[in-house]
Amino acid sequence: MTLITDQNNEEHPNKGKGIQANEDLNLSSKQHVLFEQFKKSIEDILKPGYYLHADSELVKFCFARKWDLKKSESMFRQAMKLRETRRLDHILEEYEEPEVIEKYMTGGIGCFDKEGLPVRFERFGYLDVKGMFYSSKKVDLEMKKLYDQEVALKVMRQQSEKLGKKIDRLTVILDLDQIGSKQLWRPGLALYLHLIKLLEDNYPEFVKRLIVINAPKIFPIFFKICRPLISDDMNKKMRVYGTNFLPEVLKIIDEEELPAFLGGKQVGPDNDIYCTHRIKAGGLVPESYYLKDVIDTTEFESTTISAGCKLVLKVPIEQPNCVIRWEFLTEGKDISFGVSLIPKGSEKQQVVVPASRVQCHMVPEYGSLTCEQLGTYVILFDNSYSWTKGKKLKYNIEALIEDEELLEEVEQIMNQKIE
């Protein structure tokens, strides 16, 4: 497999001939009339010959907004405004990737599927969400995602020329291997979903299928957190598998193309089964990269634990497989933190997370646990070891409970076949 992304091998997209307006868009008579009305409403900003203004690209905005022409027009104008303000037509030549993003961001285009579509692999379980959040400005992460998408668009154009047919969408493999508390961290997950929404709002219909693999036991909780920001259209394109994904994935990706770490035969230099020359591996971000102006505690509770005192919070759990997650920091030195359980029907307390002193006065501490037993979980913040100094504590504790309706939706997604 060859991925050609050298910026010097292709003319600027504004100079291309684009795709002709009379191509077959497979529209109904009603849709054709609406599409002509849509084009009329945006003709003041259309550029003749610009590849992103070809009919095949414009019609995506109509589909993305379910043929509501006002919403389609608004979406298109905002997308074109973003291209102008972020200089996206020049990003392949001008973008300079921050060092921390270059070293520790995950994912990349790793191969092509059987239709010729580029396949992007997102190894979310290996992304240090907290580290990336604290070491990168939001605009830098946005620019990275926009840059990756422009690279994908270029690869699609090259594939279209090579194969003699239009290639304008991606297959995405979302690998949830190793997913845990670090990915369930609320601020980081919210930022990650914001980046996905940024692409959906400005590159409509760019994903043909989203295949989730290695989905863990807590996937319904993960899905519940993400669902409000997943469009209905993207949800319909999603298929979810546990560790038994290979037979389904091989229906759309040849074994020779699929990276070896997922059961295929493709390897990188030095027999690298992870193909890290194309799919970035991620890793733990050193705290030396952390910025000091990105910590947001607006949704935290605040209290002061006096010298020699404790704060005890009780969280009742009445159904299995719920997740408790926490985040906290102090203003002035450490605090001891632990979690215990009083099982349902018992009065005896069991240690779940042993109490230990946590250095959380610079960067918030966070974590989570899956509640396999019912009962009352006891969260302990302990300052009893300090005889003279009180600790100002800011904290956020959440109990994430499975939703019956979402469980049915997850089951439906998992039972769908890949198209």
Solvent accessible surface area in square Angstrom, and as a share of the most:
residue,aa,sasa,rsa
1,M,74,0.33
2,T,90,0.52
3,L,41,0.20
4,I,82,0.41
5,T,55,0.32
6,D,70,0.36
7,Q,62,0.28
8,N,139,0.71
9,N,97,0.50
10,E,56,0.25
11,E,124,0.55
12,H,47,0.21
13,P,25,0.16
14,N,61,0.31
15,K,151,0.64
16,G,30,0.29
17,K,177,0.75
18,G,28,0.27
19,I,61,0.31
20,Q,112,0.50
21,A,68,0.53
22,N,138,0.71
23,E,47,0.21
24,D,120,0.62
25,L,37,0.18
26,N,128,0.65
27,L,36,0.18
28,S,58,0.38
29,S,96,0.62
30,K,150,0.63
31,Q,46,0.20
32,H,96,0.43
33,V,82,0.47
34,L,39,0.19
35,F,2,0.01
36,E,76,0.34
37,Q,91,0.41
38,F,0,0.00
39,K,36,0.15
40,K,137,0.58
41,S,45,0.29
42,I,0,0.00
43,E,95,0.43
44,D,103,0.53
45,I,54,0.28
46,L,49,0.24
47,K,102,0.43
48,P,136,0.85
49,G,35,0.34
50,Y,6,0.02
51,Y,26,0.10
52,L,18,0.09
53,H,18,0.08
54,A,8,0.06
55,D,10,0.05
56,S,11,0.07
57,E,20,0.09
58,L,1,0.01
59,V,11,0.06
60,K,21,0.09
61,F,10,0.04
62,C,0,0.00
63,F,85,0.36
64,A,24,0.19
65,R,74,0.27
66,K,144,0.61
67,W,39,0.14
68,D,57,0.29
69,L,41,0.20
70,K,173,0.73
71,K,120,0.51
72,S,0,0.00
73,E,46,0.21
74,S,51,0.33
75,M,9,0.04
76,F,0,0.00
77,R,77,0.28
78,Q,121,0.54
79,A,1,0.01
80,M,28,0.13
81,K,116,0.49
82,L,26,0.13
83,R,18,0.07
84,E,121,0.54
85,T,84,0.49
86,R,62,0.22
87,R,122,0.45
88,L,3,0.02
89,D,22,0.11
90,H,64,0.28
91,I,3,0.02
92,L,28,0.14
93,E,111,0.50
94,E,86,0.39
95,Y,41,0.16
96,E,153,0.69
97,E,48,0.22
98,P,41,0.26
99,E,95,0.43
100,V,9,0.05
101,I,0,0.00
102,E,94,0.42
103,K,110,0.47
104,Y,38,0.15
105,M,9,0.04
106,T,4,0.03
107,G,5,0.05
108,G,8,0.08
109,I,17,0.08
110,G,0,0.00
111,C,0,0.00
112,F,20,0.08
113,D,9,0.05
114,K,108,0.46
115,E,63,0.28
116,G,7,0.07
117,L,12,0.06
118,P,0,0.00
119,V,0,0.00
120,R,29,0.11
121,F,2,0.01
122,E,20,0.09
123,R,10,0.04
124,F,2,0.01
125,G,1,0.01
126,Y,69,0.26
127,L,8,0.04
128,D,8,0.04
129,V,7,0.04
130,K,32,0.13
131,G,0,0.00
132,M,7,0.03
133,F,33,0.14
134,Y,3,0.01
135,S,8,0.05
136,S,7,0.04
137,K,109,0.46
138,K,108,0.46
139,V,72,0.41
140,D,45,0.23
141,L,4,0.02
142,E,13,0.06
143,M,36,0.16
144,K,12,0.05
145,K,12,0.05
146,L,0,0.00
147,Y,45,0.17
148,D,20,0.10
149,Q,7,0.03
150,E,9,0.04
151,V,27,0.15
152,A,3,0.03
153,L,19,0.09
154,K,6,0.03
155,V,3,0.02
156,M,5,0.02
157,R,58,0.21
158,Q,37,0.16
159,Q,12,0.06
160,S,26,0.17
161,E,153,0.69
162,K,146,0.62
163,L,76,0.38
164,G,70,0.67
165,K,103,0.43
166,K,78,0.33
167,I,8,0.04
168,D,33,0.17
169,R,77,0.28
170,L,2,0.01
171,T,0,0.00
172,V,17,0.09
173,I,1,0.01
174,L,25,0.13
175,D,4,0.02
176,L,1,0.01
177,D,46,0.24
178,Q,110,0.49
179,I,19,0.10
180,G,22,0.22
181,S,41,0.27
182,K,68,0.29
183,Q,0,0.00
184,L,2,0.01
185,W,8,0.03
186,R,51,0.19
187,P,21,0.13
188,G,3,0.03
189,L,2,0.01
190,A,51,0.40
191,L,24,0.12
192,Y,25,0.10
193,L,13,0.06
194,H,59,0.26
195,L,6,0.03
196,I,60,0.30
197,K,88,0.37
198,L,21,0.11
199,L,20,0.10
200,E,28,0.13
201,D,43,0.22
202,N,24,0.12
203,Y,13,0.05
204,P,8,0.05
205,E,36,0.16
206,F,20,0.08
207,V,6,0.03
208,K,53,0.22
209,R,11,0.04
210,L,22,0.11
211,I,0,0.00
212,V,2,0.01
213,I,0,0.00
214,N,25,0.13
215,A,18,0.14
216,P,41,0.26
217,K,139,0.59
218,I,23,0.12
219,F,8,0.03
220,P,25,0.16
221,I,0,0.00
222,F,13,0.06
223,F,4,0.02
224,K,66,0.28
225,I,37,0.19
226,C,7,0.04
227,R,43,0.16
228,P,109,0.68
229,L,71,0.35
230,I,27,0.14
231,S,44,0.29
232,D,76,0.39
233,D,51,0.26
234,M,18,0.08
235,N,16,0.08
236,K,139,0.59
237,K,28,0.12
238,M,7,0.03
239,R,20,0.07
240,V,2,0.01
241,Y,21,0.08
242,G,18,0.18
243,T,118,0.69
244,N,109,0.56
245,F,17,0.07
246,L,56,0.28
247,P,89,0.56
248,E,36,0.16
249,V,1,0.01
250,L,49,0.25
251,K,114,0.48
252,I,15,0.08
253,I,0,0.00
254,D,62,0.32
255,E,69,0.31
256,E,112,0.50
257,E,35,0.16
258,L,0,0.00
259,P,0,0.00
260,A,26,0.21
261,F,39,0.16
262,L,10,0.05
263,G,36,0.34
264,G,12,0.11
265,K,123,0.52
266,Q,19,0.08
267,V,61,0.35
268,G,9,0.09
269,P,87,0.55
270,D,146,0.76
271,N,110,0.56
272,D,33,0.17
273,I,73,0.37
274,Y,91,0.34
275,C,0,0.00
276,T,61,0.35
277,H,90,0.40
278,R,60,0.22
279,I,1,0.01
280,K,57,0.24
281,A,46,0.36
282,G,17,0.16
283,G,30,0.28
284,L,145,0.72
285,V,3,0.02
286,P,56,0.35
287,E,121,0.54
288,S,105,0.68
289,Y,54,0.20
290,Y,25,0.09
291,L,57,0.28
292,K,135,0.57
293,D,115,0.59
294,V,33,0.19
295,I,54,0.27
296,D,86,0.45
297,T,31,0.18
298,T,118,0.68
299,E,118,0.53
300,F,22,0.09
301,E,105,0.47
302,S,67,0.43
303,T,46,0.27
304,T,88,0.51
305,I,7,0.04
306,S,61,0.39
307,A,34,0.26
308,G,41,0.39
309,C,61,0.36
310,K,116,0.49
311,L,41,0.20
312,V,73,0.42
313,L,40,0.20
314,K,132,0.56
315,V,21,0.12
316,P,92,0.58
317,I,5,0.03
318,E,149,0.67
319,Q,62,0.28
320,P,69,0.43
321,N,37,0.19
322,C,1,0.01
323,V,1,0.00
324,I,0,0.00
325,R,20,0.07
326,W,21,0.07
327,E,7,0.03
328,F,0,0.00
329,L,19,0.10
330,T,2,0.01
331,E,96,0.43
332,G,26,0.25
333,K,129,0.55
334,D,9,0.05
335,I,0,0.00
336,S,10,0.06
337,F,9,0.04
338,G,4,0.04
339,V,3,0.02
340,S,12,0.08
341,L,4,0.02
342,I,43,0.22
343,P,16,0.10
344,K,153,0.65
345,G,90,0.87
346,S,47,0.30
347,E,170,0.76
348,K,156,0.66
349,Q,100,0.45
350,Q,76,0.34
351,V,111,0.64
352,V,59,0.34
353,V,44,0.25
354,P,96,0.60
355,A,62,0.48
356,S,65,0.42
357,R,148,0.54
358,V,22,0.13
359,Q,127,0.56
360,C,0,0.00
361,H,70,0.31
362,M,116,0.52
363,V,20,0.11
364,P,2,0.01
365,E,60,0.27
366,Y,36,0.14
367,G,9,0.09
368,S,26,0.17
369,L,24,0.12
370,T,47,0.27
371,C,0,0.00
372,E,124,0.56
373,Q,93,0.41
374,L,52,0.26
375,G,10,0.10
376,T,37,0.21
377,Y,6,0.02
378,V,10,0.06
379,I,0,0.00
380,L,40,0.20
381,F,0,0.00
382,D,20,0.11
383,N,0,0.00
384,S,43,0.28
385,Y,70,0.27
386,S,16,0.10
387,W,223,0.78
388,T,129,0.75
389,K,89,0.38
390,G,34,0.33
391,K,5,0.02
392,K,87,0.37
393,L,0,0.00
394,K,48,0.21
395,Y,28,0.11
396,N,24,0.12
397,I,39,0.20
398,E,47,0.21
399,A,43,0.33
400,L,21,0.10
401,I,77,0.39
402,E,31,0.14
403,D,54,0.28
404,E,124,0.56
405,E,138,0.62
406,L,29,0.15
407,L,50,0.25
408,E,121,0.54
409,E,39,0.18
410,V,6,0.04
411,E,108,0.48
412,Q,115,0.51
413,I,5,0.03
414,M,81,0.36
415,N,109,0.56
416,Q,56,0.25
417,K,155,0.66
418,I,23,0.12
419,E,149,0.67
